[in-house]
Amino acid sequence: MSLRKSTLSLEHPMHGNIPEQDPLVASMSQSRRRVYNLLGWLCFGLGFLGMVLPLMPTTVFWICATWLWLRSSPKRVRFLVEHPRFGASIRGFLERGEMCRTGKTAAIGSMAISWSVWYGLATPGPVLALSVAAILGLVALWIGTRPEGPKPQTQVRVSLDLDAFSRAQGRAKSPRDPPR
């Protein structure tokens, strides 16, 4: 995928190949595109808040904004997929359905904490509490089954020159050291 071209094309089974002038977007009713655009802006705003508020996600909301804008105003997507910090995560999810392990852990942990806080503050009945827990559990299961993608390639090269090491050790001997 090349994001530097004039048309953005993301390929994924979830949304197909959607360039900037997609027939799907053109055939969608104007009111539906407006709703998607407004929801996209809402998700974008919530993601922006997530950059400064602890426990508020950014990437998840920006993935939702990307999905909505692909269907209403594809030109807005370029900013999100080219973002220096979150762009790779958004592209990985949209193209291949990938989520990093840290993102999975944060999402599932946040859902568990949110449910616990909600349960403690709202004190819902057992049916409602179990229903919400079941829904969150299914979402957590779905998140946990997303592929993690290729591991980052970090290579550390170590060269050990034993001759230089022994020469350095020989020079470091003090006169009081016994001979070998």
C-alpha positions as CSV (number, residue, x, y, z in Angstrom):
1,M,0.0,0.0,0.0
2,S,1.3,3.4,-0.9
3,L,0.0,6.3,1.1
4,R,1.9,8.9,-0.9
5,K,-0.2,8.5,-4.0
6,S,-3.1,10.8,-4.7
7,T,-5.7,8.0,-3.9
8,L,-5.7,6.1,-0.7
9,S,-6.4,2.4,-1.1
10,L,-6.7,0.2,1.9
11,E,-7.3,-3.5,1.2
12,H,-9.0,-5.6,3.9
13,P,-11.9,-8.0,3.8
14,M,-13.8,-5.8,6.2
15,H,-14.1,-2.9,3.8
16,G,-12.6,-4.0,0.5
17,N,-10.6,-1.6,-1.7
18,I,-11.9,1.9,-1.1
19,P,-10.2,4.7,-3.0
20,E,-11.0,8.3,-2.6
21,Q,-13.7,8.3,-5.3
22,D,-15.3,4.9,-4.5
23,P,-18.6,4.0,-6.1
24,L,-19.8,2.8,-2.7
25,V,-19.3,6.2,-1.2
26,A,-20.8,7.9,-4.2
27,S,-23.9,5.7,-4.2
28,M,-24.5,6.2,-0.4
29,S,-27.3,8.6,0.5
30,Q,-26.2,12.1,1.4
31,S,-27.8,11.9,4.9
32,R,-26.1,8.5,5.6
33,R,-22.7,10.0,4.6
34,R,-23.3,13.0,6.9
35,V,-24.1,10.7,9.8
36,Y,-21.0,8.6,9.2
37,N,-19.0,11.8,8.9
38,L,-20.3,13.2,12.2
39,L,-19.7,9.9,13.9
40,G,-16.2,9.9,12.5
41,W,-15.6,13.3,13.9
42,L,-16.9,12.2,17.3
43,C,-14.6,9.2,17.3
44,F,-11.7,11.3,16.2
45,G,-12.4,13.8,19.1
46,L,-12.7,11.0,21.6
47,G,-9.4,9.6,20.3
48,F,-7.8,13.0,20.6
49,L,-8.9,13.1,24.2
50,G,-7.3,9.7,24.7
51,M,-3.9,11.3,23.9
52,V,-4.1,13.4,27.1
53,L,-6.4,11.4,29.4
54,P,-5.2,8.3,31.1
55,L,-7.1,5.0,30.4
56,M,-8.9,6.6,27.5
57,P,-7.8,4.9,24.2
58,T,-6.7,6.7,21.2
59,T,-6.1,4.1,18.5
60,V,-9.4,2.3,19.0
61,F,-11.4,5.5,18.4
62,W,-9.2,6.5,15.5
63,I,-9.7,3.1,13.9
64,C,-13.5,3.7,14.2
65,A,-13.1,7.2,12.8
66,T,-11.1,5.7,9.9
67,W,-13.7,3.1,9.2
68,L,-16.5,5.7,9.2
69,W,-14.6,8.2,7.1
70,L,-13.7,5.5,4.5
71,R,-17.5,5.3,4.0
72,S,-18.3,9.0,4.1
73,S,-15.2,11.1,3.3
74,P,-12.2,9.0,2.4
75,K,-9.9,12.0,2.0
76,R,-10.0,12.5,5.8
77,V,-8.4,9.1,6.4
78,R,-4.9,10.1,5.1
79,F,-4.1,12.1,8.3
80,L,-4.9,9.1,10.5
81,V,-3.1,6.4,8.6
82,E,0.0,8.7,8.2
83,H,0.1,9.7,11.9
84,P,3.6,9.2,13.2
85,R,2.6,7.5,16.4
86,F,-0.7,5.8,15.7
87,G,-0.7,5.4,11.9
88,A,1.0,2.0,11.9
89,S,-1.5,0.5,14.3
90,I,-4.4,1.9,12.4
91,R,-3.0,0.6,9.1
92,G,-2.2,-2.8,10.6
93,F,-5.7,-3.2,11.9
94,L,-7.5,-2.0,8.8
95,E,-5.3,-4.0,6.3
96,R,-4.6,-7.2,8.2
97,G,-6.8,-7.1,11.4
98,E,-3.6,-7.0,13.5
99,M,-3.4,-5.6,17.0
100,C,-0.2,-5.4,19.0
101,R,0.1,-7.3,22.3
102,T,0.3,-4.1,24.3
103,G,-2.9,-2.8,22.7
104,K,-4.7,-6.1,23.4
105,T,-3.6,-6.1,27.0
106,A,-4.6,-2.4,27.4
107,A,-8.0,-2.9,25.8
108,I,-8.9,-6.1,27.8
109,G,-7.6,-4.6,31.0
110,S,-9.4,-1.4,30.5
111,M,-12.7,-3.3,29.9
112,A,-12.2,-5.3,33.1
113,I,-11.4,-2.1,35.1
114,S,-14.3,-0.3,33.6
115,W,-16.7,-3.1,34.4
116,S,-15.5,-3.3,38.0
117,V,-15.9,0.5,38.5
118,W,-19.3,0.4,36.9
119,Y,-20.4,-2.5,39.0
120,G,-19.1,-0.8,42.2
121,L,-20.6,2.6,41.5
122,A,-23.9,1.6,39.8
123,T,-24.6,-1.6,41.7
124,P,-26.7,-3.1,38.9
125,G,-28.8,-6.2,39.4
126,P,-27.3,-9.6,38.7
127,V,-28.9,-10.1,35.3
128,L,-27.7,-6.7,34.0
129,A,-24.2,-7.2,35.5
130,L,-23.8,-10.7,34.0
131,S,-25.2,-9.4,30.6
132,V,-22.7,-6.6,30.5
133,A,-19.9,-8.9,31.6
134,A,-20.8,-11.5,28.9
135,I,-20.8,-8.8,26.2
136,L,-17.4,-7.4,27.4
137,G,-16.1,-11.0,27.7
138,L,-17.1,-11.7,24.0
139,V,-15.4,-8.5,22.9
140,A,-12.3,-9.4,24.9
141,L,-12.3,-12.8,23.3
142,W,-12.5,-11.2,19.9
143,I,-9.7,-8.8,20.7
144,G,-7.6,-11.7,22.1
145,T,-7.9,-13.7,18.9
146,R,-6.7,-10.9,16.6
147,P,-3.4,-11.6,14.9
148,E,-0.4,-9.8,16.4
149,G,1.5,-9.4,13.1
150,P,5.2,-9.8,12.6
151,K,7.5,-9.2,15.5
152,P,9.7,-6.2,15.2
153,Q,13.1,-7.1,13.9
154,T,15.6,-6.0,16.5
155,Q,19.1,-7.4,15.9
156,V,22.0,-6.9,18.2
157,R,25.3,-7.7,16.8
158,V,28.1,-8.6,19.2
159,S,31.6,-9.3,18.0
160,L,34.1,-10.6,20.5
161,D,37.7,-10.3,19.6
162,L,39.4,-12.6,22.0
163,D,42.9,-11.6,20.9
164,A,42.2,-7.9,21.7
165,F,40.6,-8.9,25.0
166,S,43.6,-10.9,26.1
167,R,46.0,-8.2,25.0
168,A,44.0,-5.7,27.1
169,Q,44.0,-8.0,30.0
170,G,47.8,-8.4,29.7
171,R,48.3,-4.6,29.8
172,A,46.0,-4.3,32.8
173,K,48.2,-6.6,35.0
174,S,49.8,-4.9,37.8
175,P,53.4,-5.6,38.8
176,R,52.2,-7.4,41.9
177,D,50.3,-10.0,39.9
178,P,51.9,-13.4,39.9
179,P,53.1,-14.7,36.5
180,R,50.9,-17.2,34.8
